[in-house]
């Protein structure tokens, strides 16, 4: 892999090659993960058995891709501890062929119990094969007992290499390797943000220095923009505007991530599944389908219409239209007496298809929100041949998609939606950060949250936050 290192990064690598124990401190974007990967690769090429640990399993997955042609073992620290627990009674089996999966989706609160820590340490003490080098990325996110497990994974306390990379921002969890390891070399400092363009880097540096957000000063450089919302509906509108603006620099929103500051993980976010219209997608893909079948079934299943009665076509076929027409006409004819007692609002409020912010298609009374749709009006609507012609345009849309869920729909393009901890250590060309439904204990925690989220962006950073004026 051809990588160009800065002078500061090159000096750091030279330092690591000469010392068995070292700590590398650096700001966000300074290349800590880049150096961790490079040093792990060098040690692997030198014939060493290397373990690379981090906090975030999504980062671990990315690192495996970068080191797939090596023998480096890569784990999130809690994955490693759980693996050691499973191997507790099988000391003859040490290195897994494939990293273990998760029994449940990962969250920032995932942590092994004290008994699991003790079992992991006991397993390591009995194993005949341990590592020549252990490298920690995101070490500032490690608890003291996790550091003990990492160090216990070394084959030789004196000769094996132990290197920690951490963010020394005082806004984050306080961590000093010198407090934990008296024999570790004084930290090497990486002070240059090489990830983000100037405007984003300036904003992140403000946060690192306990500065207040002053986005107006950096908006002039085009990298940062901010939207303020006063209601949930306005938040959705601003999010759509931000993503449409991001399309200008990132066609198809490739390499754009939406990060939410909600306390819940991304898969439980209020924004999960949110559908965003785009003029670009309308123009590029005018007939990519619409999930009309579920809307028709929700309306008519109570009358006996079956899923098998409808085709799987992206748009209703002529036969679909005729079948629904015949079904409703037959039901009206056989239940005329019952329907005659049902109230109808057709003369006042016509039925109209509505596509909500999450791509859910439904029938509503035009001009009268909240008024129930009566059975007689439903049957009358679907008995007319124009029910399908009244469907909204069937074009492709963006959908905010947490990792591993809400996939497989042919008429949506997924935009990655994540929470802050799940994107820790990762980066994207463009970040849309949504400050929504987030509660903190103090101002330092709030600024630390912003620092972690905003520093993930390389070229474009859009912020959507509540208007508290």
C-alpha positions in Angstrom: 0.0 0.0 0.0 1.5 3.3 -1.1 1.0 5.9 1.6 2.5 9.4 1.8 3.3 10.4 5.4 3.9 13.9 6.7 7.2 14.7 8.3 5.6 14.5 11.7 4.1 11.1 11.0 7.3 9.8 9.6 9.2 10.9 12.7 6.6 9.0 14.8 7.1 5.8 12.8 10.8 6.1 13.3 10.3 6.5 17.0 8.0 3.4 17.2 10.6 1.3 15.4 13.1 2.0 18.1 11.0 1.6 21.2 9.2 -1.5 22.5 6.7 0.5 24.5 5.3 3.8 23.4 2.2 6.0 23.4 1.2 8.3 20.5 -1.1 11.2 21.4 -2.8 13.2 18.7 -5.8 15.3 17.7 -8.6 14.0 15.5 -7.4 13.7 11.9 -3.8 13.6 12.8 -3.3 10.0 11.4 -3.2 7.9 14.5 -5.2 5.0 12.9 -3.2 5.4 9.7 0.1 4.9 11.7 -1.4 2.1 13.7 -2.2 0.2 10.5 1.2 1.0 9.0 3.1 -0.1 12.0 1.0 -3.3 12.4 1.8 -4.1 8.7 5.5 -3.5 9.2 5.7 -5.8 12.2 3.7 -8.5 10.4 6.1 -8.3 7.5 8.9 -8.8 10.0 7.4 -12.1 11.0 5.8 -10.9 14.3 2.4 -12.0 15.5 0.4 -8.8 15.9 -2.9 -8.0 17.7 -4.6 -4.7 16.8 -7.3 -3.6 19.2 -9.8 -0.7 19.1 -13.0 0.2 20.8 -15.4 0.4 17.9 -16.3 -2.9 16.1 -17.2 -0.9 12.9 -13.7 0.5 12.9 -12.3 -3.0 13.5 -14.2 -4.2 10.4 -12.7 -1.5 8.3 -9.2 -2.2 9.6 -9.6 -5.9 8.7 -10.2 -4.8 5.1 -7.1 -2.7 5.1 -5.0 -5.5 6.6 -6.7 -8.5 4.9 -3.4 -9.6 3.2 -1.6 -9.9 6.5 -1.8 -12.2 9.6 -2.6 -9.3 11.9 -5.5 -10.2 14.3 -8.0 -7.3 14.6 -10.7 -7.1 17.3 -12.8 -4.6 19.1 -11.6 -5.0 22.7 -14.9 -6.3 23.9 -14.9 -8.8 21.0 -11.5 -10.0 22.1 -12.5 -10.4 25.7 -15.6 -12.4 24.7 -13.5 -14.6 22.4 -11.1 -15.4 25.3 -14.1 -16.3 27.4 -15.3 -18.8 24.8 -11.8 -20.2 24.5 -11.4 -20.6 28.2 -11.9 -24.3 28.1 -10.1 -24.9 24.8 -6.5 -23.6 25.4 -5.4 -25.6 22.3 -7.3 -23.2 20.0 -6.0 -19.7 20.1 -6.4 -17.5 17.0 -9.8 -17.6 15.3 -10.1 -18.0 11.6 -12.9 -15.4 11.6 -13.6 -12.7 14.2 -16.7 -13.6 16.3 -19.9 -11.9 15.5 -22.2 -10.1 17.9 -25.1 -11.8 19.7 -26.9 -8.4 19.7 -26.3 -5.1 17.8 -23.4 -3.2 19.3 -23.9 0.0 21.3 -21.6 2.4 23.2 -22.8 0.7 26.4 -21.5 -2.7 25.4 -18.9 -3.8 28.0 -17.8 -7.1 29.5 -18.6 -7.9 33.1 -15.9 -8.2 35.8 -16.2 -12.0 35.7 -15.6 -12.0 31.9 -12.5 -9.8 32.5 -11.1 -12.3 35.1 -11.8 -15.2 32.8 -10.1 -13.5 29.9 -7.0 -12.9 32.0 -7.0 -16.4 33.3 -7.3 -17.8 29.7 -4.4 -15.6 28.6 -2.2 -16.9 31.4 -2.8 -20.5 30.4 -2.4 -20.1 26.6 0.9 -21.3 25.1 0.8 -18.7 22.2 0.4 -15.0 22.7 1.4 -11.9 20.6 4.8 -10.4 19.8 3.1 -7.0 19.5 -0.2 -5.5 20.7 -1.3 -2.1 19.2 -4.2 -0.2 20.6 -6.1 2.4 18.6 -8.7 4.6 20.4 -6.9 3.8 23.7 -8.6 6.8 25.4 -11.9 4.8 25.2 -10.4 1.8 27.0 -11.2 1.1 30.7 -8.3 0.2 33.0 -9.3 -3.5 33.1 -9.4 -3.7 29.3 -5.9 -2.3 29.2 -4.9 -5.1 31.6 -6.3 -7.7 29.1 -4.5 -6.0 26.2 -1.1 -6.1 28.0 -1.7 -9.7 29.2 -2.0 -10.6 25.5 1.8 -10.0 25.1 4.1 -13.0 24.8 6.9 -11.3 26.7 6.4 -8.3 29.0 10.0 -7.1 28.3 10.6 -7.9 24.7 7.1 -7.7 23.1 5.9 -4.4 21.7 3.1 -2.5 23.3 1.9 0.7 21.5 -1.0 2.9 22.4 -2.6 5.5 20.1 -5.0 7.9 21.8 -6.7 11.3 21.5 -5.4 13.6 24.2 -8.2 16.1 24.0 -9.1 17.0 27.6 -12.8 17.1 26.6 -12.8 13.3 26.2 -12.4 10.7 28.8 -9.2 11.4 30.7 -6.5 8.9 29.8 -2.8 9.0 30.4 -0.7 5.9 29.6 2.0 7.3 31.9 -0.4 6.9 34.9 -1.0 3.3 34.0 2.4 2.2 32.8 5.4 3.7 34.6 7.8 2.2 32.1 6.2 3.4 28.9 8.0 6.0 26.8 6.8 9.6 27.0 4.0 10.2 24.5 4.8 11.2 20.9 2.6 14.1 19.8 0.7 14.4 16.5 -0.7 17.9 16.3 -1.6 18.4 12.7 -5.2 17.6 11.4 -4.5 16.1 8.0 -8.0 14.8 7.5 -10.2 17.9 7.2 -10.2 20.9 4.9 -9.4 24.2 6.5 -12.9 25.3 7.5 -13.7 22.1 9.3 -10.3 21.9 10.9 -10.7 25.4 12.3 -14.1 24.5 13.8 -12.8 21.3 15.4 -9.8 23.2 16.8 -12.2 25.7 18.4 -13.8 22.8 20.2 -10.5 21.3 21.2 -9.6 24.6 22.8 -12.9 24.9 24.6 -14.0 27.4 22.1 -17.6 28.2 21.3 -19.2 27.2 18.0 -18.8 30.1 15.6 -19.8 28.5 12.4 -20.4 31.8 10.7 -16.7 32.4 10.7 -15.9 29.3 8.7 -19.0 29.1 6.6 -17.3 31.6 4.3 -14.9 28.9 3.2 -17.8 26.7 2.0 -16.9 23.6 4.0 -19.3 24.2 6.9 -23.0 25.2 6.9 -25.5 25.3 9.7 -29.3 25.0 9.8 -31.4 25.8 12.8 -34.8 24.2 13.5 -37.7 25.0 15.8 -39.8 21.9 15.2 -39.5 18.3 14.1 -41.0 19.1 10.7 -38.5 21.8 10.2 -35.7 19.5 11.2 -36.8 17.0 8.4 -37.0 19.9 5.9 -33.5 21.1 6.8 -32.1 17.6 6.6 -33.5 17.2 3.1 -32.0 20.6 2.2 -28.6 19.6 3.6 -28.5 16.3 1.7 -29.6 17.9 -1.5 -26.9 20.5 -1.1 -24.4 17.7 -0.4 -25.3 16.1 -3.8 -23.5 19.0 -5.5 -20.2 17.8 -4.2 -21.0 14.1 -3.7 -23.2 12.8 -6.6 -25.5 10.0 -5.3 -24.4 11.0 -1.8 -21.5 8.5 -2.0 -19.2 9.0 1.0 -21.8 11.1 2.9 -22.8 10.0 6.4 -25.6 11.3 8.6 -24.5 11.3 12.3 -27.2 11.7 14.9 -26.4 12.8 18.5 -29.4 10.9 19.9 -28.6 8.8 23.0 -30.1 5.7 21.3 -28.0 3.8 18.7 -28.5 4.6 15.1 -30.9 1.7 14.4 -33.3 3.1 17.0 -33.0 6.7 15.8 -36.0 8.8 15.1 -34.4 9.4 11.7 -34.0 5.7 10.8 -35.9 5.0 7.6 -36.5 8.7 6.8 -37.0 9.1 3.0 -35.5 12.1 1.2 -36.6 13.3 -2.2 -34.0 14.5 -4.6 -34.4 16.4 -7.9 -31.3 14.6 -9.2 -32.8 11.2 -8.5 -36.2 12.2 -10.1 -34.4 13.2 -13.2 -32.0 10.3 -13.3 -34.4 7.5 -12.5 -38.1 8.4 -13.2 -39.6 4.9 -13.0 -37.9 3.0 -10.2 -40.9 1.8 -8.4 -43.2 2.6 -5.5 -44.4 0.2 -2.7 -48.0 0.5 -3.8 -49.0 -3.0 -2.9 -48.7 -2.5 0.9 -50.8 0.6 0.7 -53.6 -1.1 -1.3 -53.6 -4.1 1.1 -53.8 -1.9 4.2 -56.8 -0.2 2.6 -58.6 -3.3 1.4 -57.4 -6.3 3.4 -60.3 -5.9 5.8 -62.7 -6.5 2.8 -60.8 -9.7 1.9 -58.2 -8.7 -0.7 -55.2 -10.9 -0.5 -51.5 -10.2 -1.2 -51.6 -12.9 -3.9 -54.2 -10.9 -5.7 -51.6 -8.2 -6.6 -48.6 -8.5 -8.8 -45.0 -7.7 -7.7 -44.6 -5.1 -10.5 -43.0 -1.8 -9.5 -46.2 0.0 -10.7 -49.7 -1.4 -11.0 -50.3 -3.3 -14.2 -53.5 -3.0 -16.2 -54.5 -6.4 -14.8 -53.9 -5.1 -11.2 -56.1 -2.1 -11.9 -58.9 -4.2 -13.3 -58.7 -6.8 -10.5 -59.0 -4.2 -7.8 -61.9 -2.6 -9.7 -63.7 -5.9 -10.0 -63.1 -6.8 -6.4 -64.5 -3.5 -5.0 -67.5 -3.6 -7.4 -68.3 -7.2 -6.3 -68.0 -6.2 -2.7 -70.3 -3.2 -3.1 -72.9 -5.3 -4.9 -73.0 -8.1 -2.3 -72.9 -5.7 0.7 -75.2 -2.9 -0.6 -77.5 -2.9 2.4 -74.7 -2.6 5.0 -72.8 0.0 3.0 -76.0 2.1 2.6 -75.8 2.9 6.3 -72.2 4.0 6.2 -71.4 7.7 6.1 -69.7 9.1 3.1 -67.6 12.3 2.8 -66.8 11.9 -0.9 -68.8 15.0 -1.7 -66.8 17.2 0.6 -63.3 15.6 0.9 -61.8 13.6 -2.0 -59.3 10.8 -1.2 -55.7 11.4 -2.2 -52.5 9.4 -2.0 -50.0 10.7 0.5 -46.3 9.7 0.8 -44.9 10.6 4.2 -41.3 11.3 5.2 -40.6 7.6 5.8 -41.8 6.5 2.3 -45.1 5.2 3.7 -47.9 5.5 1.2 -51.4 6.0 2.4 -54.8 7.5 1.6 -56.0 10.7 3.2 -58.9 13.0 2.9 -57.7 16.0 0.9 -58.0 19.2 3.0 -59.2 17.3 6.1 -56.3 15.7 8.0 -57.3 13.2 10.8 -60.7 12.4 9.4 -61.2 8.7 9.2 -61.7 7.2 5.7 -65.1 5.4 5.6 -65.4 1.9 4.1 -67.9 3.2 1.5 -65.5 5.8 0.3 -62.6 3.4 0.2 -64.6 1.0 -2.0 -65.7 3.8 -4.2 -62.2 5.1 -4.7 -60.7 1.7 -5.7 -63.7 0.8 -7.9 -62.8 3.7 -10.1 -60.1 3.0 -12.8 -58.2 6.2 -11.7 -57.0 4.9 -8.4 -53.6 3.9 -9.9 -53.3 7.0 -12.0 -53.5 9.1 -8.8 -50.4 7.5 -7.3 -47.5 9.9 -6.7 -44.5 9.8 -9.0 -42.6 6.5 -8.8 -38.9 7.7 -8.7 -36.0 6.6 -6.6 -35.4 8.3 -3.2 -32.7 8.4 -0.6 -33.3 6.6 2.7 -31.4 7.0 5.9 -30.2 3.5 6.7 -28.5 2.3 9.9 -25.9 -0.5 9.3 -27.5 -3.9 8.7 -31.1 -2.9 8.6 -33.7 -1.5 6.2 -32.0 -2.8 3.1 -33.0 -4.5 -0.1 -35.6 -2.1 -1.5 -34.9 -1.4 -5.2 -36.4 2.1 -5.2 -34.3 3.5 -2.4 -30.6 4.6 -2.3 -29.3 4.1 1.2 -27.5 6.9 3.0 -25.6 5.7 6.0 -27.1 6.8 9.3 -25.1 6.3 12.5 -24.6 7.4 16.0 -21.5 9.1 17.3 -19.9 6.1 19.1 -20.5 3.8 16.1 -18.6 6.2 13.8 -15.7 6.8 16.2 -12.4 6.4 14.5 -14.0 6.4 11.1 -14.3 9.3 8.5 -16.4 10.4 5.5 -16.0 12.9 2.8 -19.2 14.6 3.9 -20.9 14.6 7.3 -24.4 15.8 8.1 -24.6 16.1 11.9 -28.0 16.3 13.5 -28.2 17.5 17.1 -31.5 16.1 18.1 -33.0 14.8 21.4 -29.5 14.8 23.1 -29.0 15.3 26.8 -25.7 15.9 28.5 -24.6 16.4 32.1 -22.3 19.4 31.6 -20.8 21.7 28.9 -17.6 19.7 28.6 -19.5 16.6 27.7 -21.4 18.5 25.1 -18.3 20.0 23.5 -16.6 16.6 23.6 -19.7 15.1 21.7 -19.4 17.8 19.1 -15.6 17.3 18.8 -16.1 13.6 18.1 -18.8 14.0 15.6 -17.6 17.0 13.6 -14.0 15.8 13.3 -15.2 12.8 11.2 -15.7 15.0 8.1 -13.0 15.5 5.5 -14.5 18.0 2.9 -18.0 18.9 3.9 -19.7 19.4 7.2 -23.4 20.4 7.6 -24.8 20.9 11.1 -28.5 20.8 11.9 -29.2 22.0 15.4 -32.1 23.4 17.5 -32.8 27.1 17.5 -32.6 27.9 21.2 -33.0 31.7 20.8 
